[in-house]
Amino acid sequence: MAEKQKTSVKKADKNQKKWFQGLKAEYNKIIWTDRQTLITQTIVVVIITVILGAIISILDAGILGILNLLIR
């Protein structure tokens, strides 16, 4: 019984070691963007988010105004 537990523990350790080796191999395949590209893309995302937020706010206010006119 004890030998069976030792064997399963060894298999678990071996599987865990293989998993971490695979994780490290995949992590090394990542291509990181340079700083300038990251800054540019971040600025673009922030600008688009602000523009879309403004559009949604304007549409929301317009629809609310129309609904208030219809309810009265």
mmCIF file as Biopython writes it, N, C-alpha, C and O atoms, coordinates in Angstrom:
data_model
#
loop_
_atom_site.group_PDB
_atom_site.id
_atom_site.type_symbol
_atom_site.label_atom_id
_atom_site.label_alt_id
_atom_site.label_comp_id
_atom_site.label_asym_id
_atom_site.label_entity_id
_atom_site.label_seq_id
_atom_site.pdbx_PDB_ins_code
_atom_site.Cartn_x
_atom_site.Cartn_y
_atom_site.Cartn_z
_atom_site.occupancy
_atom_site.B_iso_or_equiv
_atom_site.auth_seq_id
_atom_site.auth_asym_id
_atom_site.pdbx_PDB_model_num
ATOM 1   N N  . MET A ? 1  ? 0.834   -1.197 0.000   1.0 0.0 1  A 1 
ATOM 2   C CA . MET A ? 1  ? 0.000   0.000  0.000   1.0 0.0 1  A 1 
ATOM 3   C C  . MET A ? 1  ? 0.870   1.249  0.000   1.0 0.0 1  A 1 
ATOM 4   O O  . MET A ? 1  ? 0.601   2.202  -0.731  1.0 0.0 1  A 1 
ATOM 5   N N  . ALA A ? 2  ? 1.914   1.240  0.823   1.0 0.0 2  A 1 
ATOM 6   C CA . ALA A ? 2  ? 2.798   2.397  0.915   1.0 0.0 2  A 1 
ATOM 7   C C  . ALA A ? 2  ? 3.552   2.596  -0.399  1.0 0.0 2  A 1 
ATOM 8   O O  . ALA A ? 2  ? 3.798   3.730  -0.812  1.0 0.0 2  A 1 
ATOM 9   N N  . GLU A ? 3  ? 3.920   1.489  -1.055  1.0 0.0 3  A 1 
ATOM 10  C CA . GLU A ? 3  ? 4.627   1.593  -2.327  1.0 0.0 3  A 1 
ATOM 11  C C  . GLU A ? 3  ? 3.724   2.223  -3.387  1.0 0.0 3  A 1 
ATOM 12  O O  . GLU A ? 3  ? 4.185   2.992  -4.230  1.0 0.0 3  A 1 
ATOM 13  N N  . LYS A ? 4  ? 2.439   1.889  -3.336  1.0 0.0 4  A 1 
ATOM 14  C CA . LYS A ? 4  ? 1.481   2.433  -4.296  1.0 0.0 4  A 1 
ATOM 15  C C  . LYS A ? 4  ? 1.355   3.948  -4.115  1.0 0.0 4  A 1 
ATOM 16  O O  . LYS A ? 4  ? 1.266   4.686  -5.096  1.0 0.0 4  A 1 
ATOM 17  N N  . GLN A ? 5  ? 1.347   4.405  -2.875  1.0 0.0 5  A 1 
ATOM 18  C CA . GLN A ? 5  ? 1.249   5.832  -2.594  1.0 0.0 5  A 1 
ATOM 19  C C  . GLN A ? 5  ? 2.514   6.556  -3.054  1.0 0.0 5  A 1 
ATOM 20  O O  . GLN A ? 5  ? 2.435   7.655  -3.604  1.0 0.0 5  A 1 
ATOM 21  N N  . LYS A ? 6  ? 3.684   5.941  -2.831  1.0 0.0 6  A 1 
ATOM 22  C CA . LYS A ? 6  ? 4.942   6.542  -3.254  1.0 0.0 6  A 1 
ATOM 23  C C  . LYS A ? 6  ? 4.975   6.676  -4.778  1.0 0.0 6  A 1 
ATOM 24  O O  . LYS A ? 6  ? 5.433   7.685  -5.313  1.0 0.0 6  A 1 
ATOM 25  N N  . THR A ? 7  ? 4.479   5.637  -5.472  1.0 0.0 7  A 1 
ATOM 26  C CA . THR A ? 7  ? 4.460   5.656  -6.925  1.0 0.0 7  A 1 
ATOM 27  C C  . THR A ? 7  ? 3.547   6.761  -7.439  1.0 0.0 7  A 1 
ATOM 28  O O  . THR A ? 7  ? 3.895   7.470  -8.383  1.0 0.0 7  A 1 
ATOM 29  N N  . SER A ? 8  ? 2.368   6.908  -6.812  1.0 0.0 8  A 1 
ATOM 30  C CA . SER A ? 8  ? 1.441   7.947  -7.268  1.0 0.0 8  A 1 
ATOM 31  C C  . SER A ? 8  ? 1.983   9.341  -6.978  1.0 0.0 8  A 1 
ATOM 32  O O  . SER A ? 8  ? 1.739   10.276 -7.741  1.0 0.0 8  A 1 
ATOM 33  N N  . VAL A ? 9  ? 2.717   9.482  -5.876  1.0 0.0 9  A 1 
ATOM 34  C CA . VAL A ? 9  ? 3.328   10.777 -5.552  1.0 0.0 9  A 1 
ATOM 35  C C  . VAL A ? 9  ? 4.417   11.098 -6.568  1.0 0.0 9  A 1 
ATOM 36  O O  . VAL A ? 9  ? 4.531   12.239 -7.016  1.0 0.0 9  A 1 
ATOM 37  N N  . LYS A ? 10 ? 5.218   10.099 -6.935  1.0 0.0 10 A 1 
ATOM 38  C CA . LYS A ? 10 ? 6.267   10.300 -7.925  1.0 0.0 10 A 1 
ATOM 39  C C  . LYS A ? 10 ? 5.662   10.695 -9.273  1.0 0.0 10 A 1 
ATOM 40  O O  . LYS A ? 10 ? 6.187   11.575 -9.954  1.0 0.0 10 A 1 
ATOM 41  N N  . LYS A ? 11 ? 4.553   10.043 -9.660  1.0 0.0 11 A 1 
ATOM 42  C CA . LYS A ? 11 ? 3.887   10.377 -10.918 1.0 0.0 11 A 1 
ATOM 43  C C  . LYS A ? 11 ? 3.351   11.803 -10.880 1.0 0.0 11 A 1 
ATOM 44  O O  . LYS A ? 11 ? 3.449   12.540 -11.860 1.0 0.0 11 A 1 
ATOM 45  N N  . ALA A ? 12 ? 2.790   12.179 -9.751  1.0 0.0 12 A 1 
ATOM 46  C CA . ALA A ? 12 ? 2.257   13.531 -9.610  1.0 0.0 12 A 1 
ATOM 47  C C  . ALA A ? 12 ? 3.373   14.559 -9.712  1.0 0.0 12 A 1 
ATOM 48  O O  . ALA A ? 12 ? 3.209   15.589 -10.366 1.0 0.0 12 A 1 
ATOM 49  N N  . ASP A ? 13 ? 4.511   14.288 -9.070  1.0 0.0 13 A 1 
ATOM 50  C CA . ASP A ? 13 ? 5.652   15.195 -9.141  1.0 0.0 13 A 1 
ATOM 51  C C  . ASP A ? 13 ? 6.188   15.288 -10.570 1.0 0.0 13 A 1 
ATOM 52  O O  . ASP A ? 13 ? 6.553   16.367 -11.037 1.0 0.0 13 A 1 
ATOM 53  N N  . LYS A ? 14 ? 6.230   14.156 -11.251 1.0 0.0 14 A 1 
ATOM 54  C CA . LYS A ? 14 ? 6.719   14.120 -12.627 1.0 0.0 14 A 1 
ATOM 55  C C  . LYS A ? 14 ? 5.769   14.895 -13.549 1.0 0.0 14 A 1 
ATOM 56  O O  . LYS A ? 14 ? 6.216   15.649 -14.413 1.0 0.0 14 A 1 
ATOM 57  N N  . ASN A ? 15 ? 4.452   14.706 -13.360 1.0 0.0 15 A 1 
ATOM 58  C CA . ASN A ? 15 ? 3.474   15.424 -14.172 1.0 0.0 15 A 1 
ATOM 59  C C  . ASN A ? 15 ? 3.551   16.922 -13.908 1.0 0.0 15 A 1 
ATOM 60  O O  . ASN A ? 15 ? 3.443   17.725 -14.836 1.0 0.0 15 A 1 
ATOM 61  N N  . GLN A ? 16 ? 3.737   17.300 -12.649 1.0 0.0 16 A 1 
ATOM 62  C CA . GLN A ? 16 ? 3.830   18.714 -12.301 1.0 0.0 16 A 1 
ATOM 63  C C  . GLN A ? 16 ? 5.085   19.331 -12.917 1.0 0.0 16 A 1 
ATOM 64  O O  . GLN A ? 16 ? 5.052   20.457 -13.412 1.0 0.0 16 A 1 
ATOM 65  N N  . LYS A ? 17 ? 6.174   18.595 -12.885 1.0 0.0 17 A 1 
ATOM 66  C CA . LYS A ? 17 ? 7.413   19.088 -13.472 1.0 0.0 17 A 1 
ATOM 67  C C  . LYS A ? 17 ? 7.247   19.264 -14.986 1.0 0.0 17 A 1 
ATOM 68  O O  . LYS A ? 17 ? 7.703   20.264 -15.541 1.0 0.0 17 A 1 
ATOM 69  N N  . LYS A ? 18 ? 6.605   18.312 -15.655 1.0 0.0 18 A 1 
ATOM 70  C CA . LYS A ? 18 ? 6.361   18.427 -17.097 1.0 0.0 18 A 1 
ATOM 71  C C  . LYS A ? 18 ? 5.464   19.619 -17.405 1.0 0.0 18 A 1 
ATOM 72  O O  . LYS A ? 18 ? 5.675   20.324 -18.392 1.0 0.0 18 A 1 
ATOM 73  N N  . TRP A ? 19 ? 4.464   19.843 -16.557 1.0 0.0 19 A 1 
ATOM 74  C CA . TRP A ? 19 ? 3.536   20.955 -16.775 1.0 0.0 19 A 1 
ATOM 75  C C  . TRP A ? 19 ? 4.281   22.286 -16.696 1.0 0.0 19 A 1 
ATOM 76  O O  . TRP A ? 19 ? 4.078   23.163 -17.535 1.0 0.0 19 A 1 
ATOM 77  N N  . PHE A ? 20 ? 5.140   22.436 -15.689 1.0 0.0 20 A 1 
ATOM 78  C CA . PHE A ? 20 ? 5.897   23.679 -15.544 1.0 0.0 20 A 1 
ATOM 79  C C  . PHE A ? 20 ? 6.911   23.854 -16.672 1.0 0.0 20 A 1 
ATOM 80  O O  . PHE A ? 20 ? 7.167   24.978 -17.104 1.0 0.0 20 A 1 
ATOM 81  N N  . GLN A ? 21 ? 7.489   22.758 -17.152 1.0 0.0 21 A 1 
ATOM 82  C CA . GLN A ? 21 ? 8.404   22.848 -18.289 1.0 0.0 21 A 1 
ATOM 83  C C  . GLN A ? 21 ? 7.650   23.304 -19.537 1.0 0.0 21 A 1 
ATOM 84  O O  . GLN A ? 21 ? 8.152   24.123 -20.307 1.0 0.0 21 A 1 
ATOM 85  N N  . GLY A ? 22 ? 6.451   22.775 -19.731 1.0 0.0 22 A 1 
ATOM 86  C CA . GLY A ? 22 ? 5.636   23.194 -20.859 1.0 0.0 22 A 1 
ATOM 87  C C  . GLY A ? 22 ? 5.216   24.648 -20.745 1.0 0.0 22 A 1 
ATOM 88  O O  . GLY A ? 22 ? 5.185   25.377 -21.737 1.0 0.0 22 A 1 
ATOM 89  N N  . LEU A ? 23 ? 4.895   25.061 -19.533 1.0 0.0 23 A 1 
ATOM 90  C CA . LEU A ? 23 ? 4.519   26.452 -19.293 1.0 0.0 23 A 1 
ATOM 91  C C  . LEU A ? 23 ? 5.681   27.385 -19.616 1.0 0.0 23 A 1 
ATOM 92  O O  . LEU A ? 23 ? 5.493   28.426 -20.245 1.0 0.0 23 A 1 
ATOM 93  N N  . LYS A ? 24 ? 6.881   27.005 -19.184 1.0 0.0 24 A 1 
ATOM 94  C CA . LYS A ? 24 ? 8.059   27.821 -19.456 1.0 0.0 24 A 1 
ATOM 95  C C  . LYS A ? 24 ? 8.329   27.895 -20.960 1.0 0.0 24 A 1 
ATOM 96  O O  . LYS A ? 24 ? 8.689   28.954 -21.474 1.0 0.0 24 A 1 
ATOM 97  N N  . ALA A ? 25 ? 8.157   26.780 -21.661 1.0 0.0 25 A 1 
ATOM 98  C CA . ALA A ? 25 ? 8.378   26.760 -23.107 1.0 0.0 25 A 1 
ATOM 99  C C  . ALA A ? 25 ? 7.385   27.692 -23.812 1.0 0.0 25 A 1 
ATOM 100 O O  . ALA A ? 25 ? 7.765   28.431 -24.720 1.0 0.0 25 A 1 
ATOM 101 N N  . GLU A ? 26 ? 6.129   27.658 -23.400 1.0 0.0 26 A 1 
ATOM 102 C CA . GLU A ? 26 ? 5.120   28.539 -24.002 1.0 0.0 26 A 1 
ATOM 103 C C  . GLU A ? 26 ? 5.389   30.000 -23.660 1.0 0.0 26 A 1 
ATOM 104 O O  . GLU A ? 26 ? 5.192   30.883 -24.495 1.0 0.0 26 A 1 
ATOM 105 N N  . TYR A ? 27 ? 5.835   30.254 -22.445 1.0 0.0 27 A 1 
ATOM 106 C CA . TYR A ? 27 ? 6.133   31.626 -22.023 1.0 0.0 27 A 1 
ATOM 107 C C  . TYR A ? 27 ? 7.276   32.205 -22.852 1.0 0.0 27 A 1 
ATOM 108 O O  . TYR A ? 27 ? 7.274   33.393 -23.173 1.0 0.0 27 A 1 
ATOM 109 N N  . ASN A ? 28 ? 8.241   31.376 -23.194 1.0 0.0 28 A 1 
ATOM 110 C CA . ASN A ? 28 ? 9.372   31.838 -24.000 1.0 0.0 28 A 1 
ATOM 111 C C  . ASN A ? 28 ? 8.969   32.151 -25.438 1.0 0.0 28 A 1 
ATOM 112 O O  . ASN A ? 28 ? 9.710   32.842 -26.137 1.0 0.0 28 A 1 
ATOM 113 N N  . LYS A ? 29 ? 7.821   31.664 -25.898 1.0 0.0 29 A 1 
ATOM 114 C CA . LYS A ? 29 ? 7.346   31.928 -27.259 1.0 0.0 29 A 1 
ATOM 115 C C  . LYS A ? 29 ? 6.650   33.282 -27.378 1.0 0.0 29 A 1 
ATOM 116 O O  . LYS A ? 29 ? 6.387   33.747 -28.487 1.0 0.0 29 A 1 
ATOM 117 N N  . ILE A ? 30 ? 6.354   33.912 -26.254 1.0 0.0 30 A 1 
ATOM 118 C CA . ILE A ? 30 ? 5.647   35.189 -26.273 1.0 0.0 30 A 1 
ATOM 119 C C  . ILE A ? 30 ? 6.547   36.256 -26.879 1.0 0.0 30 A 1 
ATOM 120 O O  . ILE A ? 30 ? 7.721   36.371 -26.527 1.0 0.0 30 A 1 
ATOM 121 N N  . ILE A ? 31 ? 5.979   37.036 -27.796 1.0 0.0 31 A 1 
ATOM 122 C CA . ILE A ? 31 ? 6.710   38.157 -28.383 1.0 0.0 31 A 1 
ATOM 123 C C  . ILE A ? 31 ? 6.133   39.421 -27.764 1.0 0.0 31 A 1 
ATOM 124 O O  . ILE A ? 31 ? 4.983   39.775 -28.022 1.0 0.0 31 A 1 
ATOM 125 N N  . TRP A ? 32 ? 6.928   40.099 -26.951 1.0 0.0 32 A 1 
ATOM 126 C CA . TRP A ? 32 ? 6.475   41.293 -26.261 1.0 0.0 32 A 1 
ATOM 127 C C  . TRP A ? 32 ? 6.644   42.495 -27.177 1.0 0.0 32 A 1 
ATOM 128 O O  . TRP A ? 32 ? 7.636   42.603 -27.897 1.0 0.0 32 A 1 
ATOM 129 N N  . THR A ? 33 ? 5.662   43.402 -27.144 1.0 0.0 33 A 1 
ATOM 130 C CA . THR A ? 33 ? 5.775   44.611 -27.951 1.0 0.0 33 A 1 
ATOM 131 C C  . THR A ? 33 ? 6.751   45.579 -27.293 1.0 0.0 33 A 1 
ATOM 132 O O  . THR A ? 33 ? 7.004   45.528 -26.089 1.0 0.0 33 A 1 
ATOM 133 N N  . ASP A ? 34 ? 7.292   46.470 -28.140 1.0 0.0 34 A 1 
ATOM 134 C CA . ASP A ? 34 ? 8.214   47.447 -27.574 1.0 0.0 34 A 1 
ATOM 135 C C  . ASP A ? 34 ? 7.421   48.544 -26.858 1.0 0.0 34 A 1 
ATOM 136 O O  . ASP A ? 34 ? 6.202   48.635 -27.007 1.0 0.0 34 A 1 
ATOM 137 N N  . ARG A ? 35 ? 8.107   49.355 -26.097 1.0 0.0 35 A 1 
ATOM 138 C CA . ARG A ? 35 ? 7.478   50.366 -25.241 1.0 0.0 35 A 1 
ATOM 139 C C  . ARG A ? 35 ? 6.679   51.378 -26.043 1.0 0.0 35 A 1 
ATOM 140 O O  . ARG A ? 35 ? 5.572   51.743 -25.650 1.0 0.0 35 A 1 
ATOM 141 N N  . GLN A ? 36 ? 7.232   51.839 -27.172 1.0 0.0 36 A 1 
ATOM 142 C CA . GLN A ? 36 ? 6.558   52.860 -27.975 1.0 0.0 36 A 1 
ATOM 143 C C  . GLN A ? 36 ? 5.248   52.322 -28.548 1.0 0.0 36 A 1 
ATOM 144 O O  . GLN A ? 36 ? 4.242   53.031 -28.533 1.0 0.0 36 A 1 
ATOM 145 N N  . THR A ? 37 ? 5.236   51.111 -29.041 1.0 0.0 37 A 1 
ATOM 146 C CA . THR A ? 37 ? 4.019   50.511 -29.576 1.0 0.0 37 A 1 
ATOM 147 C C  . THR A ? 37 ? 2.978   50.356 -28.477 1.0 0.0 37 A 1 
ATOM 148 O O  . THR A ? 37 ? 1.796   50.620 -28.700 1.0 0.0 37 A 1 
ATOM 149 N N  . LEU A ? 38 ? 3.401   49.935 -27.308 1.0 0.0 38 A 1 
ATOM 150 C CA . LEU A ? 38 ? 2.486   49.770 -26.183 1.0 0.0 38 A 1 
ATOM 151 C C  . LEU A ? 38 ? 1.846   51.094 -25.798 1.0 0.0 38 A 1 
ATOM 152 O O  . LEU A ? 38 ? 0.639   51.160 -25.565 1.0 0.0 38 A 1 
ATOM 153 N N  . ILE A ? 39 ? 2.651   52.150 -25.731 1.0 0.0 39 A 1 
ATOM 154 C CA . ILE A ? 39 ? 2.125   53.473 -25.375 1.0 0.0 39 A 1 
ATOM 155 C C  . ILE A ? 39 ? 1.141   53.949 -26.434 1.0 0.0 39 A 1 
ATOM 156 O O  . ILE A ? 39 ? 0.072   54.459 -26.098 1.0 0.0 39 A 1 
ATOM 157 N N  . THR A ? 40 ? 1.487   53.788 -27.711 1.0 0.0 40 A 1 
ATOM 158 C CA . THR A ? 40 ? 0.609   54.217 -28.802 1.0 0.0 40 A 1 
ATOM 159 C C  . THR A ? 40 ? -0.721  53.477 -28.763 1.0 0.0 40 A 1 
ATOM 160 O O  . THR A ? 40 ? -1.780  54.094 -28.876 1.0 0.0 40 A 1 
ATOM 161 N N  . GLN A ? 41 ? -0.671  52.173 -28.606 1.0 0.0 41 A 1 
ATOM 162 C CA . GLN A ? 41 ? -1.896  51.383 -28.580 1.0 0.0 41 A 1 
ATOM 163 C C  . GLN A ? 41 ? -2.744  51.715 -27.358 1.0 0.0 41 A 1 
ATOM 164 O O  . GLN A ? 41 ? -3.971  51.728 -27.448 1.0 0.0 41 A 1 
ATOM 165 N N  . THR A ? 42 ? -2.120  51.981 -26.236 1.0 0.0 42 A 1 
ATOM 166 C CA . THR A ? 42 ? -2.857  52.355 -25.031 1.0 0.0 42 A 1 
ATOM 167 C C  . THR A ? 42 ? -3.576  53.681 -25.234 1.0 0.0 42 A 1 
ATOM 168 O O  . THR A ? 42 ? -4.735  53.824 -24.845 1.0 0.0 42 A 1 
ATOM 169 N N  . ILE A ? 43 ? -2.898  54.647 -25.839 1.0 0.0 43 A 1 
ATOM 170 C CA . ILE A ? 43 ? -3.519  55.946 -26.104 1.0 0.0 43 A 1 
ATOM 171 C C  . ILE A ? 43 ? -4.709  55.780 -27.048 1.0 0.0 43 A 1 
ATOM 172 O O  . ILE A ? 43 ? -5.760  56.383 -26.829 1.0 0.0 43 A 1 
ATOM 173 N N  . VAL A ? 44 ? -4.554  54.976 -28.086 1.0 0.0 44 A 1 
ATOM 174 C CA . VAL A ? 44 ? -5.649  54.741 -29.036 1.0 0.0 44 A 1 
ATOM 175 C C  . VAL A ? 44 ? -6.841  54.107 -28.330 1.0 0.0 44 A 1 
ATOM 176 O O  . VAL A ? 44 ? -7.980  54.513 -28.560 1.0 0.0 44 A 1 
ATOM 177 N N  . VAL A ? 45 ? -6.599  53.132 -27.485 1.0 0.0 45 A 1 
ATOM 178 C CA . VAL A ? 45 ? -7.688  52.466 -26.767 1.0 0.0 45 A 1 
ATOM 179 C C  . VAL A ? 45 ? -8.405  53.446 -25.839 1.0 0.0 45 A 1 
ATOM 180 O O  . VAL A ? 45 ? -9.633  53.432 -25.762 1.0 0.0 45 A 1 
ATOM 181 N N  . VAL A ? 46 ? -7.664  54.287 -25.142 1.0 0.0 46 A 1 
ATOM 182 C CA . VAL A ? 46 ? -8.276  55.261 -24.237 1.0 0.0 46 A 1 
ATOM 183 C C  . VAL A ? 46 ? -9.118  56.257 -25.025 1.0 0.0 46 A 1 
ATOM 184 O O  . VAL A ? 46 ? -10.237 56.576 -24.624 1.0 0.0 46 A 1 
ATOM 185 N N  . ILE A ? 47 ? -8.590  56.750 -26.145 1.0 0.0 47 A 1 
ATOM 186 C CA . ILE A ? 47 ? -9.344  57.716 -26.966 1.0 0.0 47 A 1 
ATOM 187 C C  . ILE A ? 47 ? -10.623 57.098 -27.499 1.0 0.0 47 A 1 
ATOM 188 O O  . ILE A ? 47 ? -11.683 57.719 -27.429 1.0 0.0 47 A 1 
ATOM 189 N N  . ILE A ? 48 ? -10.544 55.891 -28.028 1.0 0.0 48 A 1 
ATOM 190 C CA . ILE A ? 48 ? -11.735 55.218 -28.563 1.0 0.0 48 A 1 
ATOM 191 C C  . ILE A ? 48 ? -12.743 54.967 -27.454 1.0 0.0 48 A 1 
ATOM 192 O O  . ILE A ? 48 ? -13.945 55.112 -27.676 1.0 0.0 48 A 1 
ATOM 193 N N  . THR A ? 49 ? -12.283 54.596 -26.270 1.0 0.0 49 A 1 
ATOM 194 C CA . THR A ? 49 ? -13.186 54.363 -25.141 1.0 0.0 49 A 1 
ATOM 195 C C  . THR A ? 49 ? -13.914 55.641 -24.751 1.0 0.0 49 A 1 
ATOM 196 O O  . THR A ? 49 ? -15.116 55.617 -24.487 1.0 0.0 49 A 1 
ATOM 197 N N  . VAL A ? 50 ? -13.191 56.759 -24.715 1.0 0.0 50 A 1 
ATOM 198 C CA . VAL A ? 50 ? -13.821 58.035 -24.371 1.0 0.0 50 A 1 
ATOM 199 C C  . VAL A ? 50 ? -14.843 58.437 -25.435 1.0 0.0 50 A 1 
ATOM 200 O O  . VAL A ? 50 ? -15.940 58.888 -25.105 1.0 0.0 50 A 1 
ATOM 201 N N  . ILE A ? 51 ? -14.486 58.275 -26.711 1.0 0.0 51 A 1 
ATOM 202 C CA . ILE A ? 51 ? -15.412 58.626 -27.798 1.0 0.0 51 A 1 
ATOM 203 C C  . ILE A ? 51 ? -16.672 57.769 -27.729 1.0 0.0 51 A 1 
ATOM 204 O O  . ILE A ? 51 ? -17.782 58.292 -27.823 1.0 0.0 51 A 1 
ATOM 205 N N  . LEU A ? 52 ? -16.509 56.464 -27.567 1.0 0.0 52 A 1 
ATOM 206 C CA . LEU A ? 52 ? -17.675 55.583 -27.483 1.0 0.0 52 A 1 
ATOM 207 C C  . LEU A ? 52 ? -18.516 55.884 -26.251 1.0 0.0 52 A 1 
ATOM 208 O O  . LEU A ? 52 ? -19.744 55.817 -26.304 1.0 0.0 52 A 1 
ATOM 209 N N  . GLY A ? 53 ? -17.863 56.215 -25.142 1.0 0.0 53 A 1 
ATOM 210 C CA . GLY A ? 53 ? -18.602 56.592 -23.936 1.0 0.0 53 A 1 
ATOM 211 C C  . GLY A ? 53 ? -19.428 57.843 -24.174 1.0 0.0 53 A 1 
ATOM 212 O O  . GLY A ? 53 ? -20.571 57.926 -23.726 1.0 0.0 53 A 1 
ATOM 213 N N  . ALA A ? 54 ? -18.862 58.822 -24.878 1.0 0.0 54 A 1 
ATOM 214 C CA . ALA A ? 54 ? -19.596 60.049 -25.186 1.0 0.0 54 A 1 
ATOM 215 C C  . ALA A ? 54 ? -20.776 59.757 -26.110 1.0 0.0 54 A 1 
ATOM 216 O O  . ALA A ? 54 ? -21.872 60.280 -25.906 1.0 0.0 54 A 1 
ATOM 217 N N  . ILE A ? 55 ? -20.555 58.928 -27.119 1.0 0.0 55 A 1 
ATOM 218 C CA . ILE A ? 55 ? -21.640 58.575 -28.039 1.0 0.0 55 A 1 
ATOM 219 C C  . ILE A ? 55 ? -22.769 57.879 -27.289 1.0 0.0 55 A 1 
ATOM 220 O O  . ILE A ? 55 ? -23.939 58.203 -27.493 1.0 0.0 55 A 1 
ATOM 221 N N  . ILE A ? 56 ? -22.435 56.944 -26.439 1.0 0.0 56 A 1 
ATOM 222 C CA . ILE A ? 56 ? -23.459 56.229 -25.672 1.0 0.0 56 A 1 
ATOM 223 C C  . ILE A ? 56 ? -24.196 57.176 -24.741 1.0 0.0 56 A 1 
ATOM 224 O O  . ILE A ? 56 ? -25.412 57.066 -24.585 1.0 0.0 56 A 1 
ATOM 225 N N  . SER A ? 57 ? -23.478 58.109 -24.116 1.0 0.0 57 A 1 
ATOM 226 C CA . SER A ? 57 ? -24.122 59.080 -23.220 1.0 0.0 57 A 1 
ATOM 227 C C  . SER A ? 57 ? -25.085 59.975 -23.993 1.0 0.0 57 A 1 
ATOM 228 O O  . SER A ? 57 ? -26.193 60.240 -23.526 1.0 0.0 57 A 1 
ATOM 229 N N  . ILE A ? 58 ? -24.675 60.443 -25.169 1.0 0.0 58 A 1 
ATOM 230 C CA . ILE A ? 58 ? -25.542 61.295 -25.997 1.0 0.0 58 A 1 
ATOM 231 C C  . ILE A ? 58 ? -26.780 60.522 -26.437 1.0 0.0 58 A 1 
ATOM 232 O O  . ILE A ? 58 ? -27.893 61.042 -26.363 1.0 0.0 58 A 1 
ATOM 233 N N  . LEU A ? 59 ? -26.598 59.301 -26.889 1.0 0.0 59 A 1 
ATOM 234 C CA . LEU A ? 59 ? -27.747 58.487 -27.296 1.0 0.0 59 A 1 
ATOM 235 C C  . LEU A ? 59 ? -28.680 58.222 -26.122 1.0 0.0 59 A 1 
ATOM 236 O O  . LEU A ? 59 ? -29.902 58.274 -26.267 1.0 0.0 59 A 1 
ATOM 237 N N  . ASP A ? 60 ? -28.111 57.942 -24.977 1.0 0.0 60 A 1 
ATOM 238 C CA . ASP A ? 60 ? -28.914 57.679 -23.784 1.0 0.0 60 A 1 
ATOM 239 C C  . ASP A ? 60 ? -29.731 58.915 -23.403 1.0 0.0 60 A 1 
ATOM 240 O O  . ASP A ? 60 ? -30.916 58.801 -23.091 1.0 0.0 60 A 1 
ATOM 241 N N  . ALA A ? 61 ? -29.105 60.089 -23.426 1.0 0.0 61 A 1 
ATOM 242 C CA . ALA A ? 61 ? -29.812 61.327 -23.088 1.0 0.0 61 A 1 
ATOM 243 C C  . ALA A ? 61 ? -30.902 61.616 -24.120 1.0 0.0 61 A 1 
ATOM 244 O O  . ALA A ? 61 ? -32.000 62.047 -23.768 1.0 0.0 61 A 1 
ATOM 245 N N  . GLY A ? 62 ? -30.594 61.377 -25.388 1.0 0.0 62 A 1 
ATOM 246 C CA . GLY A ? 62 ? -31.590 61.593 -26.444 1.0 0.0 62 A 1 
ATOM 247 C C  . GLY A ? 62 ? -32.783 60.666 -26.303 1.0 0.0 62 A 1 
ATOM 248 O O  . GLY A ? 62 ? -33.928 61.106 -26.407 1.0 0.0 62 A 1 
ATOM 249 N N  . ILE A ? 63 ? -32.532 59.422 -26.075 1.0 0.0 63 A 1 
ATOM 250 C CA . ILE A ? 63 ? -33.629 58.449 -25.919 1.0 0.0 63 A 1 
ATOM 251 C C  . ILE A ? 63 ? -34.441 58.774 -24.672 1.0 0.0 63 A 1 
ATOM 252 O O  . ILE A ? 63 ? -35.668 58.670 -24.688 1.0 0.0 63 A 1 
ATOM 253 N N  . LEU A ? 64 ? -33.773 59.164 -23.597 1.0 0.0 64 A 1 
ATOM 254 C CA . LEU A ? 64 ? -34.477 59.548 -22.367 1.0 0.0 64 A 1 
ATOM 255 C C  . LEU A ? 64 ? -35.356 60.761 -22.618 1.0 0.0 64 A 1 
ATOM 256 O O  . LEU A ? 64 ? -36.492 60.810 -22.146 1.0 0.0 64 A 1 
ATOM 257 N N  . GLY A ? 65 ? -34.843 61.748 -23.361 1.0 0.0 65 A 1 
ATOM 258 C CA . GLY A ? 65 ? -35.637 62.937 -23.684 1.0 0.0 65 A 1 
ATOM 259 C C  . GLY A ? 65 ? -36.864 62.589 -24.510 1.0 0.0 65 A 1 
ATOM 260 O O  . GLY A ? 65 ? -37.957 63.096 -24.260 1.0 0.0 65 A 1 
ATOM 261 N N  . ILE A ? 66 ? -36.676 61.732 -25.483 1.0 0.0 66 A 1 
ATOM 262 C CA . ILE A ? 66 ? -37.810 61.322 -26.330 1.0 0.0 66 A 1 
ATOM 263 C C  . ILE A ? 66 ? -38.843 60.574 -25.493 1.0 0.0 66 A 1 
ATOM 264 O O  . ILE A ? 66 ? -40.042 60.817 -25.631 1.0 0.0 66 A 1 
ATOM 265 N N  . LEU A ? 67 ? -38.401 59.682 -24.641 1.0 0.0 67 A 1 
ATOM 266 C CA . LEU A ? 67 ? -39.331 58.928 -23.807 1.0 0.0 67 A 1 
ATOM 267 C C  . LEU A ? 67 ? -40.074 59.862 -22.842 1.0 0.0 67 A 1 
ATOM 268 O O  . LEU A ? 67 ? -41.267 59.677 -22.604 1.0 0.0 67 A 1 
ATOM 269 N N  . ASN A ? 68 ? -39.389 60.848 -22.292 1.0 0.0 68 A 1 
ATOM 270 C CA . ASN A ? 68 ? -40.056 61.811 -21.393 1.0 0.0 68 A 1 
ATOM 271 C C  . ASN A ? 68 ? -41.117 62.599 -22.148 1.0 0.0 68 A 1 
ATOM 272 O O  . ASN A ? 68 ? -42.174 62.886 -21.585 1.0 0.0 68 A 1 
ATOM 273 N N  . LEU A ? 69 ? -40.870 62.962 -23.414 1.0 0.0 69 A 1 
ATOM 274 C CA . LEU A ? 69 ? -41.854 63.676 -24.214 1.0 0.0 69 A 1 
ATOM 275 C C  . LEU A ? 69 ? -43.078 62.796 -24.488 1.0 0.0 69 A 1 
ATOM 276 O O  . LEU A ? 69 ? -44.218 63.261 -24.472 1.0 0.0 69 A 1 
ATOM 277 N N  . LEU A ? 70 ? -42.806 61.509 -24.742 1.0 0.0 70 A 1 
ATOM 278 C CA . LEU A ? 70 ? -43.916 60.585 -25.040 1.0 0.0 70 A 1 
ATOM 279 C C  . LEU A ? 70 ? -44.764 60.284 -23.792 1.0 0.0 70 A 1 
ATOM 280 O O  . LEU A ? 70 ? -45.978 60.103 -23.889 1.0 0.0 70 A 1 
ATOM 281 N N  . ILE A ? 71 ? -44.125 60.236 -22.648 1.0 0.0 71 A 1 
ATOM 282 C CA . ILE A ? 71 ? -44.849 59.905 -21.411 1.0 0.0 71 A 1 
ATOM 283 C C  . ILE A ? 71 ? -45.744 61.063 -20.991 1.0 0.0 71 A 1 
ATOM 284 O O  . ILE A ? 71 ? -46.844 60.829 -20.490 1.0 0.0 71 A 1 
ATOM 285 N N  . ARG A ? 72 ? -45.304 62.311 -21.180 1.0 0.0 72 A 1 
ATOM 286 C CA . ARG A ? 72 ? -46.098 63.478 -20.746 1.0 0.0 72 A 1 
ATOM 287 C C  . ARG A ? 72 ? -47.299 63.586 -21.553 1.0 0.0 72 A 1 
ATOM 288 O O  . ARG A ? 72 ? -48.100 64.498 -21.349 1.0 0.0 72 A 1 
#
